[in-house]
Amino acid sequence: MADEAKAKGNAAFSAGRFEEAARHFSEAIGLAPGNHVLYSNRSAALASLHRYAEALADAEKTVELKPDWAKGYSRLGAAHLGLGDAASAVAAYEKGLAIEPNNEGLKAGLEDAKNAAAAPPRRGPTGPDAIGQMFQGPELWSKIAADPTTRAYLEQPDFMQMLREVQRNPSNLNMYLSDPRMMQVLSLMLNIKIQRPEASEPSQSTPPPQQQQQQTPPPETKAREVEPEPEPEPMDLTDEEKERKEKKAAAQKEKEAGNAAYKKKDFETAIQHYSKALELDDEDISYLTNRAAVYIEMGKYDECIKDCDKAVERGRELRADFKMISRALTRKGTALVKLAKSSKDFDIAIETFQKALTEHRNPDTLKKLNEAEKAKKELEQQEYYDPKLADEEREKGNEFFKQQKYPEAIKHYTEALRRNPKDPRVYSNRAACYTKLGAMPEGLKDAEKCLELDPTFTKGYTRKGAIQFFMKEYDKAMETYQAGLKLDPNNQELLDGVRRCVEQISKANRGEISQDELQERQNKAMQDPEIQNILTDPIMRQVLIDLQENPRASQDHLKNPGVMQKIQKLVSAGIVQMR
């Protein structure tokens, strides 16, 4: 069970679901508190959530349990570094390297820790550095493309070169602030209006400073300066730039036509339009992802996968929006699921969905991942299904049961259920083993599963009734035995079970059980939703009051079969005593 919880935690961590991963690792730790790997994994999950204090506690526990394991010191160093304690992080990484000198992760961590320790303390970037870092974020390109005053700049090679220089070294921004285009982009990123005398004049490239000084502004400049927020005039474009712009516009029209055909389920026409859009403009990967979606509808999954791979590769080159990359990977995963013939075929689809989630956590992608994991599990069960081998395992379990080797018997019964999960006999037999070992909740679960699969299997009623009897739920055991007797009225095991329940209930009525046992029975009964419903029912509360204060009037209540049944249940549970 601990391994299963650990596996779930690893899968959640790989998918970026760190809260869920931490929860699964906690569950595994509860089942195997001495396993150092579980504390290490939870430390990594907590660190990913920036809960470094908790991550540190788990890392320290990891090292305590396994002081000769290098990875534990890696977790310890990461947690210290997250808390800002660079000196302790350095010490932790050095201890880990003393154990495993060639560990690349520890080496990299040590270098980061030393850099952090050597760096002067500061609250954060200020001045030009802070402004320069605005050009590092992924939203830069989308903002420039979305704003009509800056969109054309993306088609100007000299401006693109300036942007790349600033991205490589933010401090280079000061070199290009004399260019009105850079000032316009800076205004956009800061979300403020920066007043510029040349704001309304067309500009294709940055003029030299001397040339700017020689230019005499026209007489209208002053009048224009006082006008509110003038709109920039269109940029002058070369013939090549005009052609490129026209092609992009034509590609967009082809895309729109493809979308319209897709909605009409005219897939061949949609493919033609998207393909034409790609010929006109190979810098927009949405044409590839849209065509991939059409291929899915047409059942051409291999073509879909090819388009998605191209979209991811081209998107990386163009530094496309991470959401577009995620969309391409999601559609590839969908195609891989459609092609899956065996449980192993789902592995690459699951991996693809997980990669998509690392790009963008989209609910649709997460849903597809969960569906793929479920389908893989179901197919694994189908592939493992073998009734003949299941019967062999059941017989082995029976032999160990006869030898009173109950854990070994459970092992074989469990394997039999993996081979054939629809055999009620195996659930009944495993329930008997759990009963012998005192694992009543597990035994009750198996007995109920047995009856769910075959409600006519009388042995299931004896198993379930016996477990409920051992759990001192005599009223429930009575109901179970009576249900079995409806199928087999002469079944001696069921009759004996009823007799034992009656004896115990009668003892409680006569006050022949200890106060502790009565209290235990009542406490357990009060947790039963059915008992809670009876006690909170206004009619039943009045009946109970009448039983105590007006016995003669209560006789009328007892003539009601429904009321009598509820009274009997309270008596059986030890809540009410009839004298």
C-alpha positions as CSV (number, residue, x, y, z in Angstrom):
1,M,0.0,0.0,0.0
2,A,2.9,2.3,0.7
3,D,4.4,1.6,-2.7
4,E,1.1,2.3,-4.3
5,A,0.8,5.7,-2.6
6,K,4.4,6.4,-3.5
7,A,3.8,5.6,-7.1
8,K,0.8,8.0,-7.1
9,G,2.9,10.7,-5.5
10,N,5.7,10.3,-8.2
11,A,3.1,10.5,-11.0
12,A,1.6,13.6,-9.5
13,F,5.0,15.2,-9.0
14,S,6.0,14.5,-12.7
15,A,2.7,16.2,-13.8
16,G,3.5,19.2,-11.7
17,R,0.7,18.5,-9.1
18,F,2.9,19.2,-6.1
19,E,0.1,19.5,-3.5
20,E,-1.3,16.1,-4.6
21,A,2.2,14.6,-4.6
22,A,2.8,15.8,-1.0
23,R,-0.5,14.3,0.1
24,H,0.3,10.9,-1.5
25,F,3.8,10.9,0.0
26,S,2.3,11.7,3.5
27,E,-0.1,8.8,3.1
28,A,2.9,6.5,2.2
29,I,4.8,7.8,5.2
30,G,1.9,6.9,7.5
31,L,2.1,3.3,6.2
32,A,6.0,3.1,6.1
33,P,7.4,5.7,8.5
34,G,10.9,4.2,8.3
35,N,11.3,4.7,4.6
36,H,13.8,7.5,4.0
37,V,12.9,7.8,0.3
38,L,9.4,8.9,1.1
39,Y,10.6,11.8,3.3
40,S,13.0,12.8,0.5
41,N,10.2,12.8,-2.1
42,R,7.9,14.8,0.1
43,S,10.7,17.3,0.8
44,A,11.1,17.8,-3.0
45,A,7.3,18.3,-3.4
46,L,7.2,20.8,-0.5
47,A,10.2,22.7,-1.9
48,S,8.4,23.0,-5.2
49,L,5.6,24.6,-3.3
50,H,8.1,27.0,-1.7
51,R,7.2,25.5,1.7
52,Y,10.9,25.4,2.6
53,A,10.5,25.1,6.4
54,E,8.5,21.9,6.0
55,A,10.8,20.7,3.2
56,L,13.8,21.2,5.6
57,A,12.1,19.1,8.3
58,D,11.6,16.2,5.9
59,A,15.2,16.6,4.5
60,E,16.6,16.4,8.1
61,K,14.5,13.2,8.7
62,T,15.8,11.7,5.5
63,V,19.4,12.3,6.6
64,E,18.6,11.0,10.1
65,L,17.2,7.7,8.6
66,K,19.8,7.3,6.0
67,P,23.0,9.3,6.8
68,D,25.0,7.6,4.0
69,W,22.6,8.5,1.2
70,A,23.9,11.4,-0.9
71,K,20.5,12.6,-2.2
72,G,19.3,13.3,1.4
73,Y,22.0,16.1,1.6
74,S,20.8,17.4,-1.8
75,R,17.3,17.8,-0.4
76,L,18.8,19.4,2.8
77,G,20.8,21.9,0.8
78,A,17.9,22.9,-1.4
79,A,15.7,23.5,1.6
80,H,18.4,25.6,3.3
81,L,18.9,27.6,0.1
82,G,15.2,28.2,-0.2
83,L,15.1,29.6,3.3
84,G,18.0,31.9,2.5
85,D,20.6,30.1,4.6
86,A,23.3,29.8,2.0
87,A,26.0,28.8,4.5
88,S,24.0,25.8,5.8
89,A,23.2,24.9,2.1
90,V,27.0,24.9,1.3
91,A,27.7,22.6,4.3
92,A,24.9,20.2,3.3
93,Y,26.0,19.9,-0.3
94,E,29.7,19.3,0.8
95,K,28.6,16.5,3.1
96,G,26.7,14.9,0.2
97,L,29.8,15.2,-2.1
98,A,31.9,13.6,0.5
99,I,29.7,10.5,0.1
100,E,29.3,10.7,-3.7
101,P,32.0,13.0,-5.2
102,N,30.8,12.7,-8.8
103,N,27.1,13.5,-8.2
104,E,26.4,16.3,-10.7
105,G,23.2,17.4,-8.9
106,L,25.2,18.0,-5.7
107,K,28.0,19.9,-7.6
108,A,25.5,22.2,-9.3
109,G,23.7,22.8,-5.9
110,L,27.0,23.6,-4.2
111,E,27.9,26.1,-6.9
112,D,24.5,27.8,-6.6
113,A,24.8,27.9,-2.8
114,K,28.3,29.4,-3.0
115,N,27.1,32.0,-5.4
116,A,24.3,32.9,-3.1
117,A,26.6,33.1,-0.1
118,A,29.0,35.4,-2.0
119,A,26.3,37.6,-3.4
120,P,25.7,40.9,-1.4
121,P,22.3,40.9,0.3
122,R,19.6,42.9,-1.6
123,R,15.9,43.2,-1.7
124,G,15.6,42.9,-5.4
125,P,16.5,44.5,-8.7
126,T,16.2,48.2,-8.8
127,G,16.8,51.0,-11.4
128,P,17.9,49.9,-14.9
129,D,18.2,46.2,-13.8
130,A,14.6,46.1,-12.7
131,I,13.4,47.7,-16.0
132,G,15.7,45.5,-18.0
133,Q,14.3,42.4,-16.5
134,M,10.9,43.3,-17.8
135,F,12.2,42.3,-21.2
136,Q,13.0,38.7,-19.9
137,G,9.4,37.6,-19.4
138,P,7.4,35.5,-21.9
139,E,4.7,38.1,-22.1
140,L,7.0,40.6,-24.0
141,W,6.4,39.2,-27.5
142,S,2.6,38.8,-27.0
143,K,2.3,42.4,-25.7
144,I,4.2,43.9,-28.6
145,A,2.2,41.8,-31.1
146,A,-1.1,42.8,-29.5
147,D,-0.5,46.5,-29.4
148,P,-1.2,48.3,-32.8
149,T,1.4,50.9,-32.0
150,T,4.2,48.3,-31.7
151,R,3.1,45.4,-33.8
152,A,5.0,46.5,-36.9
153,Y,8.3,46.6,-35.0
154,L,8.4,42.8,-35.0
155,E,8.9,43.0,-38.8
156,Q,12.0,45.3,-38.5
157,P,15.3,43.4,-38.3
158,D,17.3,46.1,-36.6
159,F,14.7,46.5,-33.8
160,M,14.5,42.7,-33.3
161,Q,18.3,42.7,-33.0
162,M,18.1,45.4,-30.3
163,L,15.5,43.4,-28.3
164,R,17.6,40.3,-28.4
165,E,20.6,42.3,-27.1
166,V,18.5,43.6,-24.2
167,Q,17.3,40.1,-23.5
168,R,20.8,38.7,-23.4
169,N,22.0,41.5,-21.2
170,P,19.3,43.8,-19.6
171,S,21.9,46.4,-18.8
172,N,22.2,47.1,-22.6
173,L,18.8,48.8,-22.4
174,N,20.4,52.2,-21.7
175,M,22.2,52.0,-25.1
176,Y,18.9,51.9,-27.0
177,L,16.7,54.3,-25.1
178,S,17.4,57.0,-27.7
179,D,15.5,54.9,-30.2
180,P,11.8,56.0,-30.1
181,R,10.6,52.5,-30.8
182,M,12.4,51.1,-27.7
183,M,10.8,54.0,-25.7
184,Q,7.4,53.0,-27.1
185,V,7.9,49.3,-26.1
186,L,9.2,50.4,-22.6
187,S,6.0,52.6,-22.2
188,L,4.0,49.5,-23.2
189,M,5.7,47.2,-20.7
190,L,5.5,49.8,-17.9
191,N,1.8,50.5,-18.7
192,I,2.4,54.2,-18.7
193,K,2.5,57.0,-21.3
194,I,6.0,58.4,-21.8
195,Q,5.8,61.8,-23.6
196,R,8.1,61.9,-26.7
197,P,8.3,64.8,-29.1
198,E,8.8,62.5,-32.0
199,A,5.9,60.1,-31.0
200,S,3.8,60.9,-34.0
201,E,6.5,61.0,-36.7
202,P,7.1,57.9,-38.8
203,S,10.4,56.2,-38.1
204,Q,11.9,53.1,-39.7
205,S,15.2,52.9,-37.9
206,T,17.1,54.8,-35.2
207,P,18.8,57.9,-36.7
208,P,22.2,58.8,-35.5
209,P,22.3,61.4,-32.7
210,Q,23.9,64.1,-34.9
211,Q,21.3,63.7,-37.5
212,Q,18.6,64.0,-34.9
213,Q,20.0,67.3,-33.8
214,Q,20.2,68.6,-37.3
215,Q,16.5,67.8,-38.0
216,T,14.3,70.8,-37.5
217,P,10.9,70.0,-36.3
218,P,8.1,71.3,-38.5
219,P,6.0,74.3,-37.3
220,E,3.1,72.0,-36.5
221,T,5.2,70.1,-33.9
222,K,4.2,72.3,-31.0
223,A,0.5,72.1,-31.9
224,R,0.8,68.4,-32.1
225,E,2.5,68.2,-28.7
226,V,-0.4,69.7,-26.9
227,E,-2.9,67.3,-28.7
228,P,-4.1,64.5,-26.4
229,E,-2.3,61.2,-27.1
230,P,-1.6,61.3,-30.8
231,E,-1.8,58.0,-32.7
232,P,1.5,57.0,-34.5
233,E,1.4,57.0,-38.3
234,P,2.0,53.8,-40.2
235,M,5.6,52.8,-40.6
236,D,7.2,53.0,-44.1
237,L,7.8,49.4,-45.3
238,T,10.1,48.0,-47.9
239,D,8.7,46.0,-50.7
240,E,9.9,42.8,-49.0
241,E,8.2,43.8,-45.8
242,K,5.0,44.7,-47.6
243,E,5.0,41.3,-49.3
244,R,5.6,39.5,-46.0
245,K,2.8,41.5,-44.4
246,E,0.4,40.7,-47.2
247,K,1.3,37.0,-47.0
248,K,0.6,37.0,-43.3
249,A,-2.8,38.6,-43.9
250,A,-3.6,36.1,-46.6
251,A,-2.5,33.2,-44.3
252,Q,-5.0,34.5,-41.6
253,K,-7.8,34.5,-44.1
254,E,-6.9,30.9,-45.1
255,K,-7.0,30.0,-41.4
256,E,-10.4,31.5,-41.0
257,A,-11.7,29.7,-44.0
258,G,-10.2,26.5,-42.5
259,N,-12.0,27.1,-39.2
260,A,-15.3,27.6,-41.0
261,A,-14.9,24.4,-43.0
262,Y,-13.9,22.5,-39.8
263,K,-17.1,23.6,-38.0
264,K,-19.1,22.3,-41.0
265,K,-17.1,19.0,-40.8
266,D,-15.8,19.6,-44.2
267,F,-12.4,18.2,-43.2
268,E,-10.7,17.9,-46.6
269,T,-11.4,21.6,-47.4
270,A,-10.2,22.6,-43.9
271,I,-6.9,20.7,-44.5
272,Q,-6.4,22.5,-47.8
273,H,-6.9,25.9,-46.2
274,Y,-4.6,25.2,-43.3
275,S,-1.9,23.8,-45.7
276,K,-2.2,27.0,-47.8
277,A,-1.8,29.1,-44.7
278,L,1.4,27.2,-43.8
279,E,2.8,27.9,-47.3
280,L,2.1,31.6,-46.9
281,D,3.4,31.9,-43.3
282,D,5.5,29.3,-41.5
283,E,5.9,31.5,-38.4
284,D,2.5,30.7,-36.9
285,I,2.3,27.2,-35.4
286,S,-1.5,27.5,-35.0
287,Y,-1.9,26.4,-38.6
288,L,-0.1,23.2,-37.7
289,T,-2.1,22.5,-34.5
290,N,-5.4,23.3,-36.3
291,R,-4.5,20.9,-39.1
292,A,-3.6,18.3,-36.5
293,A,-7.0,18.6,-34.9
294,V,-8.6,17.9,-38.3
295,Y,-6.4,14.8,-38.8
296,I,-7.7,13.5,-35.4
297,E,-11.3,13.9,-36.6
298,M,-10.4,12.1,-39.9
299,G,-8.7,9.3,-38.0
300,K,-5.3,10.1,-39.5
301,Y,-3.4,9.9,-36.3
302,D,0.1,9.5,-37.7
303,E,-0.3,12.7,-39.7
304,C,-1.6,14.4,-36.6
305,I,1.5,13.3,-34.6
306,K,3.8,14.6,-37.4
307,D,2.1,18.0,-37.4
308,C,2.3,18.2,-33.6
309,D,6.0,17.4,-33.6
310,K,6.6,20.0,-36.2
311,A,4.6,22.5,-34.2
312,V,6.6,21.9,-31.1
313,E,10.0,22.1,-32.9
314,R,9.1,25.2,-34.8
315,G,7.5,26.8,-31.7
316,R,10.7,26.3,-29.8
317,E,12.6,28.1,-32.6
318,L,10.1,31.0,-32.7
319,R,9.8,31.2,-28.9
320,A,6.1,30.7,-29.3
321,D,3.6,31.0,-26.5
322,F,3.9,28.1,-24.1
323,K,0.2,27.6,-24.4
324,M,0.6,26.8,-28.1
325,I,3.3,24.3,-27.3
326,S,1.0,22.7,-24.7
327,R,-1.8,22.5,-27.2
328,A,0.4,20.7,-29.8
329,L,1.6,18.2,-27.2
330,T,-2.0,17.6,-26.0
331,R,-3.2,16.8,-29.5
332,K,-0.3,14.5,-30.0
333,G,-1.2,12.7,-26.8
334,T,-4.8,12.4,-28.0
335,A,-3.6,10.8,-31.2
336,L,-1.3,8.4,-29.3
337,V,-4.2,7.3,-27.1
338,K,-6.3,6.6,-30.3
339,L,-3.4,4.4,-31.6
340,A,-2.9,2.5,-28.4
341,K,-3.4,-1.3,-28.7
342,S,-1.8,-2.5,-25.5
343,S,-1.3,-1.1,-22.0
344,K,2.3,-0.3,-22.8
345,D,1.2,1.9,-25.7
346,F,-0.3,4.3,-23.2
347,D,3.0,5.1,-21.6
348,I,4.2,7.5,-24.3
349,A,0.7,9.1,-24.5
350,I,0.8,9.6,-20.7
351,E,4.3,11.1,-20.9
352,T,3.2,13.4,-23.7
353,F,0.3,14.7,-21.6
354,Q,2.6,15.3,-18.7
355,K,5.0,17.3,-20.9
356,A,2.0,19.4,-22.0
357,L,1.1,20.1,-18.4
358,T,4.6,21.3,-17.7
359,E,4.2,23.9,-20.5
360,H,0.7,25.0,-19.4
361,R,-1.6,23.5,-16.7
362,N,-4.8,23.2,-18.7
363,P,-7.8,21.4,-17.2
364,D,-8.6,19.7,-20.6
365,T,-5.1,18.2,-20.7
366,L,-5.3,17.1,-17.1
367,K,-8.6,15.4,-17.8
368,K,-7.1,13.6,-20.8
369,L,-4.1,12.5,-18.7
370,N,-6.4,11.0,-16.0
371,E,-8.4,9.2,-18.7
372,A,-5.3,7.8,-20.3
373,E,-4.0,6.5,-16.9
374,K,-7.4,4.9,-16.2
375,A,-7.6,3.3,-19.6
376,K,-4.0,1.9,-19.2
377,K,-5.0,0.4,-15.8
378,E,-8.1,-1.2,-17.2
379,L,-6.3,-2.6,-20.2
380,E,-3.6,-4.0,-17.9
381,Q,-6.3,-5.9,-15.9
382,Q,-7.7,-7.3,-19.2
383,E,-4.3,-8.4,-20.4
384,Y,-3.6,-10.0,-17.0
385,Y,-7.0,-11.8,-16.9
386,D,-6.7,-15.6,-16.8
387,P,-9.4,-17.6,-15.0
388,K,-7.4,-20.8,-15.2
389,L,-4.4,-19.3,-13.4
390,A,-6.8,-17.6,-11.0
391,D,-8.2,-21.1,-10.0
392,E,-4.6,-22.4,-9.5
393,E,-3.8,-19.4,-7.2
394,R,-7.1,-19.9,-5.3
395,E,-6.2,-23.6,-4.6
396,K,-2.7,-22.6,-3.4
397,G,-4.4,-20.1,-1.1
398,N,-6.8,-22.9,0.2
399,E,-3.8,-25.1,1.1
400,F,-2.1,-22.4,3.1
401,F,-5.4,-21.6,4.8
402,K,-5.6,-25.2,5.9
403,Q,-2.1,-25.0,7.3
404,Q,-3.1,-21.8,9.2
405,K,-0.6,-19.8,7.2
406,Y,-3.0,-16.9,6.6
407,P,-0.6,-14.2,5.3
408,E,0.6,-16.6,2.6
409,A,-3.0,-17.6,1.8
410,I,-3.9,-13.9,1.4
411,K,-1.0,-13.4,-1.0
412,H,-2.3,-16.2,-3.3
413,Y,-5.9,-15.1,-3.0
414,T,-4.9,-11.6,-4.0
415,E,-3.0,-12.9,-7.1
416,A,-6.1,-14.9,-8.0
417,L,-8.2,-11.7,-7.9
418,R,-5.7,-10.0,-10.2
419,R,-6.2,-12.8,-12.6
420,N,-10.0,-12.9,-12.2
421,P,-11.5,-10.0,-10.2
422,K,-15.0,-11.4,-10.7
423,D,-14.8,-14.6,-8.6
424,P,-16.9,-14.1,-5.4
425,R,-15.4,-17.3,-3.8
426,V,-11.9,-15.7,-3.6
427,Y,-13.2,-12.6,-1.9
428,S,-15.0,-14.9,0.6
429,N,-11.9,-16.9,1.3
430,R,-9.7,-13.8,1.7
431,A,-12.3,-12.4,4.1
432,A,-11.9,-15.5,6.2
433,C,-8.2,-15.0,6.3
434,Y,-8.5,-11.4,7.4
435,T,-10.9,-12.5,10.1
436,K,-8.3,-15.0,11.4
437,L,-5.7,-12.2,11.5
438,G,-8.1,-9.8,13.2
439,A,-8.2,-7.4,10.2
440,M,-11.9,-6.9,10.5
441,P,-12.4,-3.8,8.2
442,E,-10.5,-5.5,5.4
443,G,-12.5,-8.7,5.9
444,L,-15.8,-6.8,5.9
445,K,-14.8,-5.1,2.6
446,D,-14.1,-8.4,1.0
447,A,-17.3,-10.0,2.2
448,E,-19.3,-7.1,0.9
449,K,-17.6,-7.3,-2.5
450,C,-18.3,-11.0,-2.5
451,L,-22.1,-10.4,-2.1
452,E,-22.0,-7.5,-4.6
453,L,-20.7,-10.0,-7.2
454,D,-23.1,-12.7,-6.3
455,P,-26.0,-11.8,-3.9
456,T,-27.1,-15.5,-3.9
457,F,-23.7,-16.8,-2.5
458,T,-24.8,-17.8,1.1
459,K,-21.2,-18.3,2.2
460,G,-20.8,-14.6,1.8
461,Y,-23.5,-13.9,4.3
462,T,-21.9,-16.2,6.9
463,R,-18.5,-14.4,6.3
464,K,-20.0,-10.9,6.6
465,G,-22.2,-11.8,9.6
466,A,-19.3,-13.4,11.5
467,I,-17.1,-10.3,11.0
468,Q,-19.9,-8.0,12.1
469,F,-20.4,-10.2,15.2
470,F,-16.7,-10.0,16.1
471,M,-17.0,-6.2,15.7
472,K,-19.8,-6.3,18.3
473,E,-22.3,-4.9,15.7
474,Y,-24.9,-7.5,16.7
475,D,-27.9,-5.8,15.1
476,K,-26.1,-5.6,11.8
477,A,-24.9,-9.2,12.1
478,M,-28.5,-10.3,12.8
479,E,-29.7,-8.5,9.6
480,T,-27.0,-10.2,7.5
481,Y,-27.7,-13.7,8.9
482,Q,-31.5,-13.2,8.3
483,A,-30.8,-12.0,4.7
484,G,-28.9,-15.2,4.1
485,L,-31.6,-17.4,5.6
486,K,-34.1,-16.0,3.0
487,L,-31.9,-17.8,0.4
488,D,-31.2,-20.9,2.4
489,P,-33.6,-21.3,5.4
490,N,-32.0,-24.5,6.7
491,N,-28.4,-23.2,6.6
492,Q,-27.0,-24.2,10.0
493,E,-24.2,-21.6,10.0
494,L,-26.7,-18.9,9.5
495,L,-29.1,-20.2,12.1
496,D,-26.2,-20.5,14.6
497,G,-25.3,-16.9,13.8
498,V,-28.8,-15.7,14.5
499,R,-28.8,-17.5,17.8
500,R,-25.5,-16.0,18.9
501,C,-26.8,-12.5,18.0
502,V,-30.0,-13.0,20.0
503,E,-28.0,-14.1,23.1
504,Q,-25.8,-11.1,23.0
505,I,-28.7,-8.7,22.5
506,S,-30.7,-10.3,25.3
507,K,-27.7,-10.0,27.6
508,A,-27.6,-6.3,26.9
509,N,-31.3,-6.0,27.6
510,R,-31.0,-7.9,30.9
511,G,-28.0,-5.7,31.9
512,E,-25.7,-8.8,32.0
513,I,-22.9,-7.0,30.2
514,S,-20.2,-4.9,31.8
515,Q,-20.6,-1.1,31.8
516,D,-17.4,-0.8,29.7
517,E,-18.8,-3.2,27.1
518,L,-22.1,-1.4,27.0
519,Q,-20.4,2.0,26.6
520,E,-18.2,0.6,23.8
521,R,-21.3,-0.8,22.0
522,Q,-23.1,2.5,22.4
523,N,-20.2,4.6,21.2
524,K,-19.9,2.4,18.1
525,A,-23.6,2.6,17.4
526,M,-23.6,6.4,17.7
527,Q,-21.2,6.5,14.7
528,D,-23.7,4.5,12.6
529,P,-25.6,7.0,10.2
530,E,-28.8,4.8,10.5
531,I,-28.8,5.1,14.3
532,Q,-28.1,8.8,14.0
533,N,-31.1,9.2,11.7
534,I,-33.4,7.4,14.1
535,L,-32.3,9.4,17.1
536,T,-32.8,12.7,15.2
537,D,-36.2,11.8,13.8
538,P,-38.8,14.0,15.7
539,I,-41.4,11.2,15.7
540,M,-38.9,8.6,17.1
541,R,-37.8,11.1,19.8
542,Q,-41.4,11.4,20.9
543,V,-41.8,7.6,20.9
544,L,-38.7,7.3,23.2
545,I,-40.1,9.9,25.5
546,D,-43.4,8.0,25.7
547,L,-41.6,4.8,26.4
548,Q,-40.0,6.4,29.4
549,E,-42.8,8.6,30.8
550,N,-46.1,7.1,29.5
551,P,-45.7,3.3,28.9
552,R,-49.4,2.8,28.3
553,A,-49.5,5.3,25.5
554,S,-46.3,3.9,24.0
555,Q,-48.1,0.6,23.3
556,D,-49.8,2.2,20.4
557,H,-46.5,3.1,18.9
558,L,-45.2,-0.4,19.2
559,K,-48.1,-1.7,17.0
560,N,-46.5,0.2,14.1
561,P,-44.1,-2.2,12.4
562,G,-41.8,0.5,11.2
563,V,-41.5,2.1,14.6
564,M,-41.0,-1.4,16.2
565,Q,-38.2,-2.1,13.8
566,K,-36.4,1.1,14.7
567,I,-36.9,0.4,18.4
568,Q,-35.4,-3.1,17.9
569,K,-32.4,-1.6,16.2
570,L,-31.8,0.8,19.1
571,V,-32.2,-2.1,21.5
572,S,-29.7,-4.2,19.5
573,A,-27.2,-1.4,19.5
574,G,-27.4,-1.0,23.3
575,I,-28.9,2.5,23.0
576,V,-32.3,1.5,24.5
577,Q,-33.0,-1.3,27.1
578,M,-36.4,-3.0,27.4
579,R,-37.2,-4.2,30.9
